[in-house]
Amino acid sequence: MKKKVRRAVLAYSGGLDTSIIVPWLKQTYGCEVVCYCSDVGQGAELEGLEARARKSGASDVVVEDLRLPFVRDFCFPALRAGAVYEGAYLLGTSLARPLIAARQVACALEAGADAVAHGCTGKGNDQVRFELAYLALAPQLTVIAPWREWDIVSREDALAYAERNGIPVPTKKGDLFSRDANLWHISHEGGPLEDPASPAPETLYKLTAFERGVPVALEGRKLGPVELVQELNAIAGRHGVGRADLVESRLIGMKSRGVYETPAGTVLHAALEDLCRLVLPHDLLRTRAELSTRMADLIYNGQWFSPLRLALQAFVEAALEHADGDVTVELFRGQARAVARTSPKTLHRPDLASFDMTGYDAGHAEGFIRLFGLPLATAARREAENGAKKDGPAKNATRRSSKAALRGEERSDALEARGGRRRSALRGARRSQDGGAERAARSSSPLKAAPGVKTHVR
């Protein structure tokens, strides 16, 4: 039995799904429907949206310009954290959902509504992202997810429903791509893209200085967050930068293919990653990289309002305290490559990094090597004291060389006599080491970061 609903606020995009949800809610729940829409940079998609909503049966329509908070409070924090899902996806859709849901909840509370609704399908991630935000911000509201209730099972069914009921939608029957656009990116899913072996049609692509890790300028000009992203989208898009075509792991367990265009985000990510390598100490750089994967998972899975995400963001604030500087990025044939960088907080010391030994006491290295190698020497002595065990030629060869290094008893002629057998054993050891290195490489995940600099593009 359906829960009685008096007024529902629908997260309305003006597209096919949410357009047919308006009359469906009225018919199914007998409730008043308020359409809420966030402007996060969709552009032309917003044209005629209010008229379509009212023609579909909405009693009221609320449209908010959220471009600035979207970039400033969601995109830039994710950028600074180096959050990239599965090494390729810069989380454009995932970042927009918690902001939209939060403002939808605020609208519902202001309107005295007792329910919120969304147009996310029952097989996607967005249903989780929206509903986790609802639970975090207003658990008392009833949540209506039509795609989990009605008999419509495909986009073709939805188009037919719209035609039968005279509902105006901008989608055409021949366009089977599901698209989501905002200032940060455009995503494309469905239709021909459901086959991972099929190349994405070329017609699909329509787009394509830091302080404490926050982008503040482009080509020497101070710009606000929205203007900077818009301009960089245009510049990088002309060079085909920011395209990603991947099969990703959805939160609900299945694999799906998506094609994403994130021109500005890709350039800023490359610049910030490069700046971090210049200004962060090694251990902080590594830790930030490790946590960036966790941050990406939280954002992708709709956990923006979780205590863990807030704690990780606090770490990022501290980690990027010195991420100030300028990075020059070269854009060419779809690639964004950092080619020059400067920072007043740099950890790079030319006098130490050069081959010139002036100002550096090479003798200090001896003590460092002894301390750094102490665990190796201790293990070798233990092996020597316990005696060699029959564990294979590679380990025997290693023990023999360790004993020779410790005691200095082996003569060069003895080493030569054993050369053939030793080389064979070492080849086995090398294969074992190479295999271990390969496994370690497979298990590690690349981490990215977002420091503070002015970005110059050439």
FIMARDREN-652785 format. One record per residue (C-alpha): residue number from 1; residue in one letter; chain; x negated, y, z negated. Coordinates in pm, whole numbers, plus 50000, padded with zeros to 5 digits. Layout:
seq type mol c1 c2 c3
NUM a A X Y Z .
...
end
This chain:
seq type mol c1 c2 c3
1 m A 50000 50000 50000 .
2 k A 49859 50338 50103 .
3 k A 49793 50598 49837 .
4 k A 50023 50899 49854 .
5 v A 49844 51201 49998 .
6 r A 49981 51555 50006 .
7 r A 49702 51744 50185 .
8 a A 49386 51613 50351 .
9 v A 49081 51802 50473 .
10 l A 48932 51640 50783 .
11 a A 48568 51679 50887 .
12 y A 48656 51794 51238 .
13 s A 48413 51808 51530 .
14 g A 48657 51880 51812 .
15 g A 48559 51557 51984 .
16 l A 48767 51256 52077 .
17 d A 48774 51072 51744 .
18 t A 48861 51359 51512 .
19 s A 49110 51505 51759 .
20 i A 49325 51192 51753 .
21 i A 49284 51157 51376 .
22 v A 49486 51475 51311 .
23 p A 49820 51337 51438 .
24 w A 49737 50990 51305 .
25 l A 49696 51126 50951 .
26 k A 50026 51311 50972 .
27 q A 50209 51004 51105 .
28 t A 50044 50751 50873 .
29 y A 50021 50944 50546 .
30 g A 50285 51212 50603 .
31 c A 50037 51472 50483 .
32 e A 49932 51820 50583 .
33 v A 49596 51827 50765 .
34 v A 49333 52101 50734 .
35 c A 49048 52077 50985 .
36 y A 48704 52173 50856 .
37 c A 48413 52230 51095 .
38 s A 48051 52325 51023 .
39 d A 47849 52513 51281 .
40 v A 47504 52353 51255 .
41 g A 47399 52452 51604 .
42 q A 47629 52251 51831 .
43 g A 47650 52545 52069 .
44 a A 47907 52510 52347 .
45 e A 48081 52221 52168 .
46 l A 48247 52476 51939 .
47 e A 48415 52664 52223 .
48 g A 48792 52626 52202 .
49 l A 48761 52408 51892 .
50 e A 49012 52598 51678 .
51 a A 49273 52593 51953 .
52 r A 49227 52216 52006 .
53 a A 49262 52151 51633 .
54 r A 49585 52347 51608 .
55 k A 49723 52184 51922 .
56 s A 49645 51845 51768 .
57 g A 49863 51937 51468 .
58 a A 49632 52098 51209 .
59 s A 49800 52342 50970 .
60 d A 49476 52533 50920 .
61 v A 49125 52540 51064 .
62 v A 48809 52645 50877 .
63 v A 48483 52700 51067 .
64 e A 48164 52788 50876 .
65 d A 47831 52900 51019 .
66 l A 47582 52678 50836 .
67 r A 47287 52706 51073 .
68 l A 47065 52889 50826 .
69 p A 47121 52660 50524 .
70 f A 47096 52357 50754 .
71 v A 46748 52448 50875 .
72 r A 46623 52612 50556 .
73 d A 46762 52374 50293 .
74 f A 46774 52042 50479 .
75 c A 46553 52028 50790 .
76 f A 46253 52214 50649 .
77 p A 46247 52017 50321 .
78 a A 46250 51691 50520 .
79 l A 45978 51829 50746 .
80 r A 45763 51922 50446 .
81 a A 45810 51571 50306 .
82 g A 45695 51419 50636 .
83 a A 46017 51217 50655 .
84 v A 46033 51008 50975 .
85 y A 46257 50700 50986 .
86 e A 46088 50384 51121 .
87 g A 45804 50592 51259 .
88 a A 46009 50767 51528 .
89 y A 46339 50923 51417 .
90 l A 46322 51276 51272 .
91 l A 46664 51237 51108 .
92 g A 46862 51514 51281 .
93 t A 47204 51357 51229 .
94 s A 47117 51219 50886 .
95 l A 47017 51566 50761 .
96 a A 47335 51736 50880 .
97 r A 47579 51494 50717 .
98 p A 47524 51578 50347 .
99 l A 47557 51951 50416 .
100 i A 47877 51904 50617 .
101 a A 48024 51671 50354 .
102 a A 47935 51909 50070 .
103 r A 48106 52204 50238 .
104 q A 48404 51986 50333 .
105 v A 48446 51892 49967 .
106 a A 48424 52260 49868 .
107 c A 48692 52340 50126 .
108 a A 48913 52060 49993 .
109 l A 48885 52185 49636 .
110 e A 48958 52543 49740 .
111 a A 49260 52433 49946 .
112 g A 49401 52220 49666 .
113 a A 49372 51905 49878 .
114 d A 49383 51559 49725 .
115 a A 49204 51376 50008 .
116 v A 48914 51407 50251 .
117 a A 48885 51226 50583 .
118 h A 48616 51165 50843 .
119 g A 48596 51020 51193 .
120 c A 48299 50786 51143 .
121 t A 48328 50436 51283 .
122 g A 48322 50126 51064 .
123 k A 47997 50006 51220 .
124 g A 47786 50318 51178 .
125 n A 47571 50486 50916 .
126 d A 47768 50811 50902 .
127 q A 48056 50659 50707 .
128 v A 47809 50581 50428 .
129 r A 47649 50927 50443 .
130 f A 47980 51109 50417 .
131 e A 48129 50889 50149 .
132 l A 47821 50886 49925 .
133 a A 47836 51266 49930 .
134 y A 48207 51256 49841 .
135 l A 48134 51023 49549 .
136 a A 47848 51241 49426 .
137 l A 48039 51569 49446 .
138 a A 48411 51494 49398 .
139 p A 48484 51130 49313 .
140 q A 48845 51215 49227 .
141 l A 48935 51282 49592 .
142 t A 49096 51008 49800 .
143 v A 48880 50909 50097 .
144 i A 49049 50824 50428 .
145 a A 48844 50652 50699 .
146 p A 49081 50593 50995 .
147 w A 48835 50376 51188 .
148 r A 48864 50121 50907 .
149 e A 49244 50134 50907 .
150 w A 49395 50181 51252 .
151 d A 49428 49939 51545 .
152 i A 49205 50139 51780 .
153 v A 48889 49935 51838 .
154 s A 48698 50118 52113 .
155 r A 48638 50459 52265 .
156 e A 48845 50351 52564 .
157 d A 49138 50282 52330 .
158 a A 49091 50623 52172 .
159 l A 49093 50796 52511 .
160 a A 49411 50614 52605 .
161 y A 49572 50716 52273 .
162 a A 49480 51079 52337 .
163 e A 49630 51073 52685 .
164 r A 49953 50910 52566 .
165 n A 49998 51169 52292 .
166 g A 49892 51474 52492 .
167 i A 49595 51547 52265 .
168 p A 49335 51778 52423 .
169 v A 48982 51638 52409 .
170 p A 48672 51749 52602 .
171 t A 48550 51392 52660 .
172 k A 48596 51245 53007 .
173 k A 48660 50879 53078 .
174 g A 48342 50848 53282 .
175 d A 48123 50976 52998 .
176 l A 48077 50684 52761 .
177 f A 47782 50825 52565 .
178 s A 47842 50916 52202 .
179 r A 47655 51239 52137 .
180 d A 47574 51442 51829 .
181 a A 47408 51782 51863 .
182 n A 47273 52032 51614 .
183 l A 46986 52280 51589 .
184 w A 46740 52006 51496 .
185 h A 46823 51748 51764 .
186 i A 47061 51580 52007 .
187 s A 47137 51210 51976 .
188 h A 47280 50980 52242 .
189 e A 47427 50636 52173 .
190 g A 47665 50388 52330 .
191 g A 47754 50318 52693 .
192 p A 47456 50209 52906 .
193 l A 47222 50263 52609 .
194 e A 47360 49958 52430 .
195 d A 47122 49746 52639 .
196 p A 46768 49803 52501 .
197 a A 46622 49681 52831 .
198 s A 46787 49957 53035 .
199 p A 46593 50284 53074 .
200 a A 46778 50593 52956 .
201 p A 46907 50794 53255 .
202 e A 46697 51106 53319 .
203 t A 47013 51317 53330 .
204 l A 47054 51244 52959 .
205 y A 46794 51495 52849 .
206 k A 46937 51842 52800 .
207 l A 46671 51988 52573 .
208 t A 46387 51869 52546 .
209 a A 45270 52989 51070 .
210 f A 45333 52788 50765 .
211 e A 45345 52908 50405 .
212 r A 45346 52628 50146 .
213 g A 45449 52397 50429 .
214 v A 45739 52612 50551 .
215 p A 45726 52731 50917 .
216 v A 45732 53111 50918 .
217 a A 45596 53229 51255 .
218 l A 45564 53138 51621 .
219 e A 45292 53277 51848 .
220 g A 45208 53538 51589 .
221 r A 45566 53657 51543 .
222 k A 45747 53624 51212 .
223 l A 46081 53452 51270 .
224 g A 46367 53333 51053 .
225 p A 46434 52958 51032 .
226 v A 46719 52954 51286 .
227 e A 46545 53179 51540 .
228 l A 46218 52987 51510 .
229 v A 46384 52650 51573 .
230 q A 46596 52784 51860 .
231 e A 46297 52941 52037 .
232 l A 46074 52641 51983 .
233 n A 46349 52411 52112 .
234 a A 46349 52609 52437 .
235 i A 45970 52616 52472 .
236 a A 45905 52252 52383 .
237 g A 46214 52132 52569 .
238 r A 46076 52270 52896 .
239 h A 45779 52036 52853 .
240 g A 45993 51732 52773 .
241 v A 45862 51722 52416 .
242 g A 46056 51546 52143 .
243 r A 46218 51250 52319 .
244 a A 46249 50925 52125 .
245 d A 46410 50606 52256 .
246 l A 46427 50338 51989 .
247 v A 46614 50041 51848 .
248 e A 46666 50125 51481 .
249 s A 46780 49934 51174 .
250 r A 47118 50058 51059 .
251 l A 47193 50070 50690 .
252 i A 47477 49821 50727 .
253 g A 47244 49554 50865 .
254 m A 47260 49566 51243 .
255 k A 47018 49694 51505 .
256 s A 47130 49975 51736 .
257 r A 46970 50178 52010 .
258 g A 46952 50554 51999 .
259 v A 46797 50821 52218 .
260 y A 46703 51139 52036 .
261 e A 46572 51479 52143 .
262 t A 46402 51686 51873 .
263 p A 46174 51937 52050 .
264 a A 46118 52188 51769 .
265 g A 46104 51922 51500 .
266 t A 45844 51724 51692 .
267 v A 45615 52026 51738 .
268 l A 45652 52138 51377 .
269 h A 45591 51786 51252 .
270 a A 45272 51752 51457 .
271 a A 45148 52091 51335 .
272 l A 45228 52024 50972 .
273 e A 45073 51679 50981 .
274 d A 44755 51832 51116 .
275 l A 44751 52109 50857 .
276 c A 44795 51862 50573 .
277 r A 44485 51673 50683 .
278 l A 44295 52000 50655 .
279 v A 44413 52120 50314 .
280 l A 44516 51816 50109 .
281 p A 44268 51597 49919 .
282 h A 44257 51234 50029 .
283 d A 44452 51082 49739 .
284 l A 44728 51343 49764 .
285 l A 44747 51300 50141 .
286 r A 44784 50922 50104 .
287 t A 45044 50945 49827 .
288 r A 45249 51197 50019 .
289 a A 45239 50969 50321 .
290 e A 45358 50673 50116 .
291 l A 45644 50871 49964 .
292 s A 45745 51018 50300 .
293 t A 45870 50677 50409 .
294 r A 46081 50650 50095 .
295 m A 46217 51000 50154 .
296 a A 46309 50909 50514 .
297 d A 46498 50601 50394 .
298 l A 46691 50803 50135 .
299 i A 46795 51062 50392 .
300 y A 46885 50802 50655 .
301 n A 47091 50608 50401 .
302 g A 47293 50911 50293 .
303 q A 47134 50951 49948 .
304 w A 47053 51321 49977 .
305 f A 47221 51399 49643 .
306 s A 47045 51117 49454 .
307 p A 46814 51192 49158 .
308 l A 46529 51015 49340 .
309 r A 46553 51245 49642 .
310 l A 46546 51548 49415 .
311 a A 46243 51410 49230 .
312 l A 46058 51341 49554 .
313 q A 46134 51694 49671 .
314 a A 45978 51828 49352 .
315 f A 45664 51629 49431 .
316 v A 45656 51781 49780 .
317 e A 45678 52132 49635 .
318 a A 45370 52067 49424 .
319 a A 45182 51876 49695 .
320 l A 45213 52155 49953 .
321 e A 45118 52440 49723 .
322 h A 44808 52509 49936 .
323 a A 44958 52423 50277 .
324 d A 44907 52766 50431 .
325 g A 44753 52820 50773 .
326 d A 44778 52841 51151 .
327 v A 44795 52546 51390 .
328 t A 44769 52568 51768 .
329 v A 44974 52298 51942 .
330 e A 44930 52201 52306 .
331 l A 45247 52096 52490 .
332 f A 45196 51885 52801 .
333 r A 45405 51620 52977 .
334 g A 45618 51530 52679 .
335 q A 45338 51539 52425 .
336 a A 45271 51780 52139 .
337 r A 44909 51772 52026 .
338 a A 44740 51989 51763 .
339 v A 44418 52126 51914 .
340 a A 44308 52391 51661 .
341 r A 44378 52475 51301 .
342 t A 44273 52731 51039 .
343 s A 44363 52782 50675 .
344 p A 44248 53004 50390 .
345 k A 44292 52697 50167 .
346 t A 44091 52455 50384 .
347 l A 43896 52172 50222 .
348 h A 43670 52145 50526 .
349 r A 43316 52267 50454 .
350 p A 43102 52300 50768 .
351 d A 42784 52306 50559 .
352 l A 42873 51966 50413 .
353 a A 43023 51806 50724 .
354 s A 42739 51894 50965 .
355 f A 42431 51679 51037 .
356 d A 42213 51951 50884 .
357 m A 42097 51833 50539 .
358 t A 42040 52188 50411 .
359 g A 42219 52247 50082 .
360 y A 42290 51878 50026 .
361 d A 42088 51638 49811 .
362 a A 42101 51302 49987 .
363 g A 41967 51138 49673 .
364 h A 42307 51184 49509 .
365 a A 42442 50920 49745 .
366 e A 42237 50645 49582 .
367 g A 42409 50677 49246 .
368 f A 42750 50696 49414 .
369 i A 42683 50381 49616 .
370 r A 42570 50191 49305 .
371 l A 42884 50286 49114 .
372 f A 43118 50236 49410 .
373 g A 42962 49895 49481 .
374 l A 42952 49782 49118 .
375 p A 43262 49556 49150 .
376 l A 43105 49386 49454 .
377 a A 42775 49329 49276 .
378 t A 42952 49199 48964 .
379 a A 43154 48950 49168 .
380 a A 42842 48837 49353 .
381 r A 42656 48771 49027 .
382 r A 42949 48568 48897 .
383 e A 42944 48354 49210 .
384 a A 42571 48304 49180 .
385 e A 42601 48198 48815 .
386 n A 42888 47957 48878 .
387 g A 42721 47801 49181 .
388 a A 42846 47759 49534 .
389 k A 43162 47557 49587 .
390 k A 43254 47377 49906 .
391 d A 43500 47634 50041 .
392 g A 43392 47637 50405 .
393 p A 43099 47771 50602 .
394 a A 43204 48134 50583 .
395 k A 43206 48150 50203 .
396 n A 42883 47948 50175 .
397 a A 42712 48186 50414 .
398 t A 42836 48483 50212 .
399 r A 42709 48331 49886 .
400 r A 42369 48256 50039 .
401 s A 42329 48614 50157 .
402 s A 42447 48746 49816 .
403 k A 42189 48535 49632 .
404 a A 41919 48653 49868 .
405 a A 42012 49016 49807 .
406 l A 42017 48973 49430 .
407 r A 41700 48768 49385 .
408 g A 41494 48873 49684 .
409 e A 41368 48513 49709 .
410 e A 41442 48432 50073 .
411 r A 41165 48486 50321 .
412 s A 41216 48609 50678 .
413 d A 41099 48277 50827 .
414 a A 41365 48090 50627 .
415 l A 41630 48333 50744 .
416 e A 41522 48278 51105 .
417 a A 41539 47900 51065 .
418 r A 41895 47922 50942 .
419 g A 41994 48187 51196 .
420 g A 42202 47969 51424 .
421 r A 42405 47813 51144 .
422 r A 42443 48151 50965 .
423 r A 42563 48325 51282 .
424 s A 42827 48058 51326 .
425 a A 42942 48099 50966 .
426 l A 42947 48477 50991 .
427 r A 43156 48458 51307 .
428 g A 43408 48257 51107 .
429 a A 43399 48511 50826 .
430 r A 43438 48795 51073 .
431 r A 43743 48630 51228 .
432 s A 43891 48591 50881 .
433 q A 43820 48955 50798 .
434 d A 43960 49076 51129 .
435 g A 44277 48876 51068 .
436 g A 44312 49032 50723 .
437 a A 44262 49379 50865 .
438 e A 44522 49312 51131 .
439 r A 44773 49194 50870 .
440 a A 44706 49500 50657 .
441 a A 44757 49726 50958 .
442 r A 45088 49560 51036 .
443 s A 45213 49599 50679 .
444 s A 45122 49966 50646 .
445 s A 45350 50246 50762 .
446 p A 45219 50571 50915 .
447 l A 45301 50871 50701 .
448 k A 45355 51227 50804 .
449 a A 45364 51553 50633 .
450 a A 45472 51912 50660 .
451 p A 45237 52190 50545 .
452 g A 45252 52570 50559 .
453 v A 45122 52752 50869 .
454 k A 45201 52980 51157 .
455 t A 45249 52772 51469 .
456 h A 45099 52883 51799 .
457 v A 45207 52705 52117 .
458 r A 45026 52722 52443 .
end
